[in-house]
Amino acid sequence: MTAMLDVQNLVKRFPLAGTGKVVQAVNGVSFTIARGETLSLVGESGSGKTTVGRCILGLIDATAGDIEFDGKRMGRGRDIRSKVLRGRIQLVFQEPAESLDPRIRVGETLAEPLRHLGIGRADREKRAREVAEHLGLPARALDQFPPELSAGLQQRVGIGRAIITRPELVILDEPTSALDPTARAEIVDLLIRLQAEFGTAYLLITHDLSTVRFVSHRVAVLYLGTIVEEAPSEALFARPLHPYSVGLLASVLLPDPTLTHTSALRLEGEIPSPIDLPPGCPLAGRCPFADTRCHAERPAPVAVGPQHFVSCFHHQKIAALDSTIDNFARFQEESTKLLSVGAG
Amino acid sequence: MSGRAILDVADLWVGFPSYRQATQHALRGIDMRIAPGEMIGLVGESGSGKTTLARAVMGLVPPPGVIERGHVLFGGRNLAALGDEERRKVLGRELAMVIPNPRAELNPVQTVGRQISNIAFYHLGATRKEADRIALDMLRAVRIPDPERRFAAYPHELSGGMAQRVVIAIALVCSPKLVISDDATSGLDVTVQAQVLDLLQTMVREKGAATLFITRDIAITAHFCTRIAVIYAGEIVEIAETRSFFARPRHPYSIMLLAAFSHNPALRAKWTRSEESRRATAAGGCAFAARCVRRQPRCEQEAPPLRPSATGHEVRCHFPVEAAA
């Protein structure tokens, strides 16, 4: 598996004006994405997941680290948006209503990225119609304005605008968090279908673990700008080995009152401020397993299974916990039974 | 339960008159009773009328909305008929609200301690000193670390989770009889959301308050409510005990909401009609007919009433899903 995107030791710091302090948003993040693959970057607010996405796009410059796309090293600054790369990496935003211009018709919105590739008007319109069909947008929507559409349809337009250039990588920054569950499921279906059809790779940035479970091949869990665990999706949801992953998965509520979070591990407190981080494990302040070593020394990633890495000194203790948090799989079984009754 | 309901909503219609079009109805005949100490979850999509119902319960339907029919009785009184002064004595004391986006909703230029203390001062007739002590106790009760120092903090100095705890403290300081939570945890991260929900549930139980828990996330209601009411286009389409509801939902819309969590696209498709049909609702028929996978000709002509079923659910459907799988 050759990597299409290879991110090594990405670091991003934001100096705080006038204080001499720095926000350590991203602290040495490394990962790869292969063609046609979905990697989910999971974390709470303040974990640095959006900053990682922005660095890859070149919207902001990384403080340190290497980003390679299709074997070419991407430099700092403007050349990241060079003609060679243009349209090959695209972005879908979180808030569809805010990321679409309310005064530009949907058809034109969809076709706009093609203008920057020097494609003529007739071709642009043709491609916009094709994309609208792929998205399941009603034909009349092309002549409507974004505010006339529901949030779910607006997000389809956001996705369409990204895929119209046939990108190899799409960065999805919280694409479903502003949507109702029903609309969310439809967007997830659409993303899966588009990937199967075009072989697009996704970097899915989100805190919505149910969506992650649907679409990802691999998952990287981010906490305070550090990847604490990385694993194939199934392995992570079946047996998370980092205390933070365990706590995160145990916090997810599923629509079944019999599946309560019974995990022995419950995270207290909240993600601390990323300003002037102490040495040691980023989770040390919230982790019930933390000892003096955790506060002094940063654990390095350890391979614990195929493609499964954990950065925790105590991962064996976590593995020994009687973990019953594989509620996701149990819920799916129950849900399948429930939904299999006749729809008539 | 009928005699001692703390909240009694009967055949409530709320309309928003419009200059050009016919009146838009946000609520179309809501019936709902909440017993003391009960936690009822009200689930629906954006635009289904959830928040309008919350406002109607408080007697605060925003103009130009009007209650056209039916009534809302809180502890036997019609809040909408009270004068502003009289209503203010009830709101915050007997009926409290937990709001989302606390950092935006709290007063930015007053310390959080003072904002809690004010409620005790005005509603409980406490002296300033007593009120401050009550506020400090509340900060402790909602498990805010270092409460003495946080008492003097301003809302922007708190994290979202901490600010949400302050809002819970404000809502519960007078031991209200009914707490309305309107999407109160929607902006929080999952680990914080779990903590805040646990806290809200514990506090509400301790104070013996009833709760109207409004949310668009049906998963939350499964774990924090005793009964579930599903609202669609201003009508309650199903209402049932929590366990029974999730074990065997009867209304096609309830099942569609649950299907959104399935990983099986074929099963989801089986219960979900595309969003395109959302706005096309035939007049006179079932409001859900346009999106219903079980729709029959009768559904487009005749609106079904909310009927009790054999499983104890009340369902608004001509062809509810069978009780036994």
Interface residues (C-beta under 8 A of the other chain):
Chain A: E44 S45 G136 P138 S150 A151 G152 L153 D180 P181 T182 A183 R184 A185 E186 D189 I192 H207 L209 S210 R213 F214 G247 L248 A250 S251 V252 L253 L254 P255 D256 P257 T258 T260 H261 L267 E268 G269 E270 I271 F331 Q332 S335 T336 K337 L338 L339 S340 V341 G342 A343 G344
Chain B: E45 S46 P145 S159 G160 G161 M162 D189 V190 T191 V192 Q193 A194 Q195 R216 D217 I218 A219 I220 T221 A222 H223 T242 R243 F246 R248 P249 P252 I255 M256 L257 L258 A259 A260 F261 S262 H263 N264 P265 L267 R268 K270 W271 T272 S274 E275 E276 R278 V293 R294 F319 V321 E322 A325
